[in-house]
Amino acid sequence: MSLVFAAIAPHGTLPEAPVPGAEKTHGGLQELGRRFEAARPEATIVLTPHNIHVEGHFAVVLAGTLAGNLADFDAPEVQLSCPVDLDLATGVVVALHDEALPVVGASFGANDPGAATAPMDWGVLIPLWCMGGRADPPVPVVVVSPARDRSIEEHLRAGEAVARAAEDFGKRVALIASADHGHAHDPAGPYGFDPAAADYDRRIVELVRANTLNGLLELDPALVDAAKADSWWQLVMLHGALGTGWGADFLTYEASTYFGMLCAAFAPN
């Protein structure tokens, strides 16, 4: 057993914490939830851009629990707590280290990792709200943060290492790239307007539709920067983990606010 399901999931909206005009995305998240449940994963690895940031290093949460809410989305009633699979999390740290990639394991609060509860960012909470986080019991999670100051080739190798850790784990594992895309779609938004956002998002949609994520490696970093993209690094890690033996199913895309959101599911061929 190893990876049995993968997804690109947005983290900018939920039906319980909506943004205007995001109905397609809400439907896409519901479909991802159905496919996640059908795959019966025993643990979930989430690649998020909004958790721990460690200069020059990938990071893995080694606290026993993750907990958070969407108070910053004006939805404090949306709360989630999930156990961390410490065996798999440790395996990811070891796999990254064995790949000669800089990595740190990080905890929060109590000194005993089993008693520690780390903050669950919205990049983790929103995908897990739809995929395993509200199961009874919740599906255990592992949180991995990319390292934007490392090369994109290192992110590819990091994804390969994550897949090896999942294979060595010996159980059914889901992998979620939590990703919103260009953030410069709206001149009234916090990042202003740049046509690069639409260009970047169009290219991402094309690559997912064609199941050619290797094209991510050819994107110009200047385009990614101008688009204020929030997804390139997680998607490259996803590509590294999946390789070429998976089928892609594009579900939805929309940019109903200043950022683009995409839902896609991946299954082994």
SULVENDA-V73459 format. One record per backbone hydrogen bond with DSSP energy under -1.0 kcal/mol. NH is the residue of the N-H (numbers start at 1). CO is the residue of the C=O. If there is no record, write none. Layout:
# SULVENDA-V73459
{{NH;CO} {NH;CO}}
This chain:
# SULVENDA-V73459
{{4;173} {6;266} {7;175} {8;264} {9;177} {14;17} {17;14} {22;19} {26;22} {27;23} {28;24} {29;25} {30;26} {31;27} {32;28} {33;29} {34;30} {35;31} {36;32} {37;33} {38;34} {39;35} {42;172} {44;140} {45;174} {46;142} {47;176} {48;144} {57;54} {58;102} {59;145} {60;104} {61;143} {62;106} {64;113} {65;116} {66;82} {67;118} {68;80} {70;78} {73;70} {74;71} {75;70} {78;75} {79;77} {80;68} {82;66} {84;64} {85;141} {86;84} {89;85} {90;86} {91;87} {92;88} {93;89} {94;90} {95;91} {96;92} {97;93} {98;94} {99;95} {100;97} {101;96} {104;58} {106;60} {115;112} {118;65} {120;67} {124;121} {125;121} {126;122} {128;124} {129;125} {131;127} {133;128} {139;132} {141;83} {142;44} {144;46} {145;59} {150;147} {155;151} {156;152} {157;153} {158;154} {159;155} {160;156} {161;157} {162;158} {163;159} {164;160} {165;161} {166;162} {167;163} {168;164} {169;165} {173;2} {174;43} {175;5} {176;45} {177;7} {178;47} {179;9} {181;260} {183;227} {185;258} {189;186} {192;189} {194;184} {197;194} {199;195} {200;196} {201;197} {202;198} {203;199} {204;200} {205;201} {206;202} {207;203} {208;204} {209;205} {210;206} {212;207} {215;212} {216;213} {217;214} {218;215} {219;216} {224;220} {225;221} {226;222} {227;223} {228;225} {229;224} {235;231} {236;232} {237;233} {238;234} {239;235} {240;236} {241;237} {242;238} {243;239} {245;242} {247;267} {249;265} {251;263} {252;263} {254;261} {260;182} {261;254} {263;252} {264;8} {265;249} {266;6} {267;247} {269;245}}
